[in-house]
Amino acid sequence: MLVVAAVTLVVGARLLARGVRNGKVPELAFGTAFLCASLGTAGAQIGQRFWWTEPGEFSLTMNATCFAIQVVGTSALFLSTWRIYRPNEGWSFLLAATGSSIAVLAWVIRFMDGDFMLARIETPGIAVYHAARVAVFAWAAIESIRYSGLLRRRLAIGLADPVVIQQISMWGVAAVAAGGVSVVIVTSTFVLHRHPLEVPAALGAIMLCSVVLSTCMWCAFFPPQALRRWATSRAS
């Protein structure tokens, strides 16, 4: 998971820097989403293990802050999916707004239930949050598949870039892997009633999804030259 956090941090920082330079909302949203996901998740995991190990006001504040950062990241993913794939459709905006609101609601539920004091995970707030995560990644995957298929039809008549098609496809695979992590966490936590890291099958699935997620995310946003050449030669 820390490898995913590192890759997500680097990708997010580079995208955010690019978005600041050119002022494009999708890159700003993606950069914010990835940075928040990395900082919020890794910060909570490391902090709970080494820094705020006992219940108290400091623990409550830090757990709440880390989760709030994660919520911002999830909301930014909804925003980026809306702006990239269907910026002019009202239902898409409504879906993004609803998904973001559900993520915020998850924070409110956790705060009201006292989750942040004890850093509990088998709670309604966590279930609501992962529902929003699965929804946004499923939406991103579906839109990526749809749009890459559309571009492939244009590629046949020379009106699309094969590298761009490959990037969109890679992001679709990364979204499936990220959604898979949430599905595994929810299944282990709420069906098996065990921490995901204590279940060998769940841990293995998370590790596999993490490898796919890290690799495909990097290739989607910063494809190496070898991948560019392969995509171009395949299209010729």
C-alpha positions as CSV (number, residue, x, y, z in Angstrom):
1,M,0.0,0.0,0.0
2,L,2.9,2.4,0.7
3,V,4.2,1.8,-2.8
4,V,0.8,2.8,-4.2
5,A,0.9,5.9,-1.9
6,A,4.3,6.8,-3.2
7,V,3.4,6.4,-6.9
8,T,0.1,8.3,-6.3
9,L,2.0,11.1,-4.5
10,V,4.5,11.5,-7.4
11,V,1.8,11.4,-10.1
12,G,-0.5,13.7,-8.2
13,A,2.3,16.3,-7.6
14,R,3.3,16.3,-11.3
15,L,-0.3,16.6,-12.5
16,L,-1.0,19.4,-10.0
17,A,2.1,21.3,-11.1
18,R,1.1,20.9,-14.7
19,G,-2.5,22.0,-14.0
20,V,-1.2,25.1,-12.2
21,R,0.9,26.0,-15.2
22,N,-1.7,25.6,-17.8
23,G,-4.8,26.3,-15.7
24,K,-6.7,23.2,-16.9
25,V,-9.3,21.9,-14.4
26,P,-9.0,18.2,-15.2
27,E,-5.3,18.1,-14.4
28,L,-5.9,20.2,-11.3
29,A,-8.6,17.9,-10.2
30,F,-6.6,14.7,-10.9
31,G,-3.6,16.1,-9.2
32,T,-5.6,17.1,-6.1
33,A,-7.3,13.7,-6.0
34,F,-4.1,11.7,-6.2
35,L,-2.2,13.9,-3.7
36,C,-5.1,13.8,-1.2
37,A,-5.4,10.0,-1.6
38,S,-1.8,9.5,-0.9
39,L,-1.3,12.0,1.9
40,G,-4.6,11.1,3.7
41,T,-4.2,7.3,3.5
42,A,-0.5,7.0,4.1
43,G,-0.7,9.7,6.8
44,A,-3.4,7.8,8.7
45,Q,-1.6,4.5,8.4
46,I,1.8,5.8,9.5
47,G,0.4,8.1,12.1
48,Q,-1.8,5.5,13.8
49,R,1.1,3.1,14.0
50,F,3.9,5.5,15.2
51,W,2.5,8.9,16.3
52,W,-1.0,8.8,17.7
53,T,-1.3,5.3,19.0
54,E,-3.5,6.1,22.0
55,P,-7.1,7.5,22.1
56,G,-7.3,11.2,22.9
57,E,-7.9,14.6,21.4
58,F,-4.7,14.5,19.3
59,S,-5.7,11.1,17.9
60,L,-9.2,12.4,17.2
61,T,-7.9,15.5,15.4
62,M,-5.4,13.7,13.3
63,N,-7.6,10.8,12.3
64,A,-10.4,13.3,11.4
65,T,-8.0,15.4,9.4
66,C,-6.5,12.5,7.5
67,F,-9.9,11.2,6.6
68,A,-11.1,14.6,5.5
69,I,-8.1,14.8,3.1
70,Q,-9.2,11.4,1.7
71,V,-12.7,12.8,1.2
72,V,-11.4,15.8,-0.7
73,G,-9.5,13.3,-2.9
74,T,-12.6,11.3,-3.6
75,S,-14.6,14.4,-4.4
76,A,-11.9,15.6,-6.8
77,L,-12.1,12.2,-8.6
78,F,-15.8,12.7,-9.1
79,L,-15.1,16.2,-10.4
80,S,-12.4,15.1,-12.8
81,T,-14.5,12.3,-14.2
82,W,-17.4,14.7,-14.9
83,R,-15.2,17.4,-16.5
84,I,-13.2,15.0,-18.7
85,Y,-15.9,12.7,-20.0
86,R,-19.2,14.4,-19.9
87,P,-18.8,18.1,-19.0
88,N,-22.0,19.3,-20.8
89,E,-24.4,16.7,-19.4
90,G,-26.6,17.6,-16.4
91,W,-26.9,14.0,-15.1
92,S,-23.1,13.7,-15.0
93,F,-22.8,16.9,-12.9
94,L,-25.5,15.6,-10.6
95,L,-23.7,12.2,-10.2
96,A,-20.5,14.0,-9.4
97,A,-22.2,16.2,-6.9
98,T,-24.1,13.3,-5.3
99,G,-21.0,11.2,-5.0
100,S,-19.0,14.0,-3.5
101,S,-21.8,14.6,-1.0
102,I,-21.9,10.9,0.0
103,A,-18.1,11.1,0.7
104,V,-18.6,14.1,2.9
105,L,-21.5,12.4,4.6
106,A,-19.2,9.5,5.4
107,W,-16.9,11.9,7.3
108,V,-19.9,13.3,9.2
109,I,-21.1,9.8,10.2
110,R,-17.7,8.8,11.4
111,F,-17.4,12.0,13.4
112,M,-20.8,11.6,15.0
113,D,-20.2,8.0,15.8
114,G,-16.8,8.7,17.5
115,D,-14.9,6.6,15.0
116,F,-12.0,9.0,14.9
117,M,-11.2,8.7,18.6
118,L,-10.5,4.9,18.3
119,A,-9.8,4.7,14.5
120,R,-12.4,2.0,14.1
121,I,-13.0,0.6,10.6
122,E,-16.1,-1.7,10.9
123,T,-18.5,1.2,11.0
124,P,-21.3,2.7,8.9
125,G,-19.2,5.7,8.0
126,I,-16.5,3.5,6.4
127,A,-19.1,1.5,4.5
128,V,-20.6,4.7,3.1
129,Y,-17.1,6.0,2.2
130,H,-16.1,2.9,0.3
131,A,-19.5,2.9,-1.5
132,A,-18.5,6.3,-2.9
133,R,-15.1,5.0,-3.8
134,V,-16.4,2.0,-5.7
135,A,-18.9,4.3,-7.4
136,V,-16.4,6.8,-8.6
137,F,-13.9,4.2,-9.9
138,A,-16.6,2.2,-11.6
139,W,-17.8,5.4,-13.3
140,A,-14.2,6.3,-14.4
141,A,-13.6,2.7,-15.7
142,I,-16.9,2.7,-17.7
143,E,-16.2,6.1,-19.2
144,S,-12.6,5.2,-20.0
145,I,-13.8,2.0,-21.8
146,R,-16.5,3.9,-23.7
147,Y,-14.2,6.8,-24.7
148,S,-11.2,4.6,-25.7
149,G,-13.6,2.6,-27.9
150,L,-14.8,5.8,-29.6
151,L,-11.3,6.9,-30.2
152,R,-10.3,3.5,-31.7
153,R,-13.1,3.9,-34.3
154,R,-11.6,7.3,-35.1
155,L,-8.1,5.9,-35.2
156,A,-9.2,3.7,-38.2
157,I,-9.6,6.8,-40.3
158,G,-6.6,8.6,-38.8
159,L,-8.4,11.0,-36.5
160,A,-7.0,9.8,-33.1
161,D,-3.7,9.4,-31.4
162,P,-2.9,5.7,-30.5
163,V,-0.8,6.8,-27.5
164,V,-3.8,8.8,-26.1
165,I,-6.0,5.7,-26.5
166,Q,-3.5,3.6,-24.6
167,Q,-3.4,6.2,-21.8
168,I,-7.1,6.3,-21.4
169,S,-7.3,2.5,-21.4
170,M,-4.6,2.3,-18.8
171,W,-6.5,4.7,-16.6
172,G,-9.6,2.5,-17.0
173,V,-7.6,-0.5,-15.8
174,A,-6.2,1.5,-12.9
175,A,-9.7,2.5,-11.9
176,V,-10.8,-1.1,-11.9
177,A,-7.9,-2.0,-9.7
178,A,-8.5,0.9,-7.3
179,G,-12.2,0.0,-7.0
180,G,-11.1,-3.6,-6.4
181,V,-9.2,-2.5,-3.3
182,S,-12.3,-1.0,-1.8
183,V,-14.4,-4.1,-2.6
184,V,-11.8,-6.3,-0.9
185,I,-11.7,-4.0,2.1
186,V,-15.5,-3.9,2.5
187,T,-15.8,-7.7,2.0
188,S,-13.2,-8.5,4.6
189,T,-14.4,-5.9,7.1
190,F,-18.2,-6.2,6.9
191,V,-18.6,-9.8,5.7
192,L,-15.8,-11.6,7.3
193,H,-15.5,-9.1,10.2
194,R,-11.8,-9.2,10.1
195,H,-9.2,-6.6,9.2
196,P,-8.1,-7.0,5.6
197,L,-4.5,-7.3,6.5
198,E,-5.4,-10.3,8.8
199,V,-7.0,-12.3,5.9
200,P,-4.4,-13.9,3.6
201,A,-6.7,-13.9,0.6
202,A,-7.7,-10.3,1.1
203,L,-4.1,-9.2,1.6
204,G,-3.1,-11.0,-1.6
205,A,-5.9,-9.4,-3.5
206,I,-5.0,-6.0,-2.2
207,M,-1.3,-6.5,-3.2
208,L,-2.2,-7.6,-6.7
209,C,-4.6,-4.7,-7.2
210,S,-2.0,-2.3,-5.8
211,V,0.6,-3.5,-8.3
212,V,-1.8,-3.1,-11.2
213,L,-3.0,0.2,-9.9
214,S,0.5,1.7,-9.5
215,T,1.8,0.4,-12.9
216,C,-1.3,1.5,-14.9
217,M,-1.6,4.8,-13.2
218,W,2.0,5.8,-14.0
219,C,1.6,4.6,-17.6
220,A,-1.7,6.4,-18.0
221,F,-0.4,9.8,-17.1
222,F,3.3,9.6,-17.9
223,P,3.7,6.8,-20.4
224,P,7.3,5.7,-21.0
225,Q,8.8,5.9,-24.4
226,A,8.7,2.1,-24.9
227,L,4.9,2.1,-24.3
228,R,4.5,5.0,-26.7
229,R,6.4,3.2,-29.5
230,W,4.5,0.0,-28.9
231,A,1.1,1.8,-29.1
232,T,2.2,3.6,-32.3
233,S,3.6,0.5,-34.0
234,R,0.5,-1.5,-33.1
235,A,-1.7,1.1,-34.8
236,S,0.3,1.3,-38.0
